[in-house]
Amino acid sequence: MLLIACLTLPFVAACQKEEKKEVVEAAPLSAPKTSDENAWNAYLTDVVKRNLDNVTGSTYVYVLPAPEAPTFAGEYERMVEKAQTDLSRGILEGNLVAFGSPNSAKSADLAVAALSKAEPGTMKGVKFIFIGDAADSERVKAAAAPAGVNYVFAQVK
């Protein structure tokens, strides 16, 4: 009896572990209707997490505050400088770069400015996500093409 119990115990434990593996994925977040920075950070984080397939390295996410924020001009200039520096060095294959903010046009401006410093072919195998409006996607995609990225457009919903 004791031998049978010892032999069946691992099987029962394995079955219980498999049952616990069922994970229910949360529904995607909707884009905030306001310029609330925390709400936008949560939304953009959700979009990036849902696009991590084939990403094996680091993530570089560039988020601007809303243009009506009193510190917007200074933060925008600092973000352009940082993004240009990062992208001019080249990003390694398997990493992810994302741009998004409450204002799609300004986020696109930032992405295009940053990509202007990237050397051709220095971002092959990098997933590049622009989170914004379709009207801004094509100019970001055109600016990203020479760097050799895997471009992904995520419509703000």
N, C-alpha and C positions, 0 to 999 in steps of 0.2 A: 504494500500500500504506500509506504513511504517513498519507494522508488518511483511509483507512478506519479505521486504528487510532485516530486522533484523534477520529473521530466515534463509535466504539463504546465508547471508554474511559468517557465520562460515563454511558452506559447501564449498563455493568458496575458502576461505582461506586455508582450509585443502587440497583441490585438488592442489592448487598451491604449497604447502609445499611438497606434495608427488612427484611432478614433479622435484623439486630441489634436491631430495634425490639421483637421478641417479648419481653415481660416476663412472667415467671411470678409471679403474685401469691401471697404467702405465706398459709398458712392462718391464720385468726383465732386469737389467743392465748386460752387458757382462763384463767378467773379463778383467782388463786392460792388455795390451800387454807389458807395461813397469813396472818399479818398483815404479812409482809415488805414494807416500804415500797417498795423498789426494784422488786419483782415487781408490786406493785399499780400503781405509776407506769407501768411498761411495758405492763401490761394496759389501763389506762385510756387511755393514749396510742394504743394500737392501736385501741380502740373509736372514739375521736375521729377518727383518721385515716380510718377506714372510713366515716365519716359526713360527710365534707367536701364532698359533692356540693352544688352551689348556694351554697357559702360563698365569698365573694369578698373578705372582709375579715379581721379579726383573730379569734383564738380566745381565749376567757376560760375557763380550766379551774380549778375549785375542788376541790381534793383534800384530804381530811382524813386524818390518821394514824389508826391503830387506836385505839379508846377506851382500851385498856389501856396505851397509851404514857404514860410519866410526864409528858409535857408536853401531853397532849391538851387539858385544860381551857383552858389559856392559848392554845394554837393555835386551838382552836375559837372562842373569843371574838374573837381577832384576825381570823380568817377571816370570821366573821359581819359584823364591822365593815367589812372590805374589800369583801365581796360586796354589802352593803347600799349602801355608797358608790358602787360601780361601777354597780349596777342603778338606783339613784335618779337618776343622771345620764342614764340612757337609753342603750341600746346601738343603734348604727346598723344599718340594714338590711344584710344580707349577712354579718354577723358571726355567730359561734357562741359559745354559752355552754354549759358542761357542768359537771355536778356528779357526783362519784362518790367512793367510799372503800371500805375493807374492811367498813364498817358501814353498810348501806343506810339504816337508820332515822335515824342521825345525819346522813348526807348529805342525806336528805330534810328533816330539821329545818333544816339549813343553807340549803337551797334555798328552803324556805318562808319562813324569816326574811329572806333576801335579797330575795325577791320582794315581801315586805310593804312595802318602800320604793319599789318601782317604780310610777311613775304609770301609769294606764290608757293603753294605746295607744302607749307610748313604746318598745316593742320590736317593732314590726311588721316582718316580714321577717327577724327574727333566728331562727336555728335554736337551739333550746334542748334539750339532751340531758340526761336524767336516767339515769344508769347505776346500776342497783340492782335491788331485788326488786319484783315486781309488786304486792305488798302496800303498798308505799310510793308507787307511781307515781301513783295517782289523786289523792292529796292534793297532790302536786307539780304535777300537771297542772291541778288546780283553782286553785292559787295562781298558776300561770303564765298562765292564760287571760286575765285582765284586761289584762295587758301586751301582748297581741296576738302572742305568739311562735308559731313553728312548732314545736310540741312533738313531741319524739321520745323514746320510751322504749326503752332498751337493757337487756334482761334480763341480769343477771350470769350468765355461763355458765362 
